[in-house]
Amino acid sequence: MPANIPLPHSPPNPPPFPYASNGDKAYPLKPFLVKPYCGNNIPLEKAIFNYHHSSARSTVENAFRILAQRWRIYRRVIIGNPANV
């Protein structure tokens, strides 16, 4: 994951805001991974979080779907050394 650096045009001395990835319930809990809350009877605050988390995941999945339709390279695994890309 990238270093926790401030975003462009942020105020001086902003609070640290770490990078994170959206995952689903199947992923293990990691410091860089945001997962939805599990269960059926969850408090309203957690249900709202799950709703926004699902919306964010859907947006990212739709973006990759559009990219895959435009450029077929995104339909398969891209082999490359991370140091070179």
GIMO-V569724 format. One record per residue. N is the residue number from 1. RES is the residue in one letter. SS is DSSP state (alpha for helix, beta for strand, coil for the rest). PHI is phi in radians with two decimals (none if undefined). Layout:
# GIMO-V569724
N/RES/SS/PHI  N/RES/SS/PHI
This chain:
# GIMO-V569724
1/M/coil/none  2/P/coil/-1.15  3/A/coil/-1.15  4/N/coil/-1.36  5/I/coil/-1.92  6/P/coil/-1.19  7/L/coil/-1.27  8/P/coil/-1.05  9/H/coil/1.09  10/S/coil/-1.52  11/P/coil/-1.14  12/P/coil/-1.11  13/N/coil/0.94  14/P/coil/-1.25  15/P/coil/-1.18  16/P/coil/-1.11  17/F/coil/-2.27  18/P/coil/-1.25  19/Y/coil/-1.24  20/A/coil/-2.60  21/S/beta/-2.04  22/N/beta/-1.48  23/G/coil/-2.29  24/D/coil/-1.81  25/K/coil/-1.13  26/A/coil/-1.31  27/Y/coil/-1.36  28/P/coil/-1.26  29/L/coil/-1.30  30/K/coil/-2.27  31/P/coil/-1.10  32/F/coil/-1.75  33/L/beta/-2.07  34/V/beta/-1.80  35/K/coil/-2.04  36/P/coil/-1.31  37/Y/coil/-1.29  38/C/coil/-1.68  39/G/coil/1.93  40/N/coil/-1.71  41/N/coil/-1.76  42/I/coil/-1.85  43/P/coil/-1.06  44/L/alpha/-1.02  45/E/alpha/-1.06  46/K/alpha/-1.25  47/A/alpha/-1.14  48/I/alpha/-1.14  49/F/alpha/-1.03  50/N/alpha/-1.06  51/Y/alpha/-1.10  52/H/alpha/-1.19  53/H/alpha/-1.09  54/S/alpha/-1.12  55/S/alpha/-1.10  56/A/alpha/-1.13  57/R/alpha/-1.09  58/S/alpha/-1.09  59/T/alpha/-1.09  60/V/alpha/-1.15  61/E/alpha/-1.11  62/N/alpha/-1.14  63/A/alpha/-1.09  64/F/alpha/-1.19  65/R/alpha/-1.10  66/I/alpha/-1.13  67/L/alpha/-1.08  68/A/alpha/-1.17  69/Q/alpha/-1.24  70/R/alpha/-1.40  71/W/coil/-2.14  72/R/alpha/-1.20  73/I/alpha/-1.08  74/Y/alpha/-1.36  75/R/alpha/-1.53  76/R/coil/-2.35  77/V/coil/-1.21  78/I/coil/-1.66  79/I/coil/-1.61  80/G/coil/-2.99  81/N/coil/-1.36  82/P/coil/-1.00  83/A/coil/-1.24  84/N/coil/-1.76  85/V/coil/-1.82
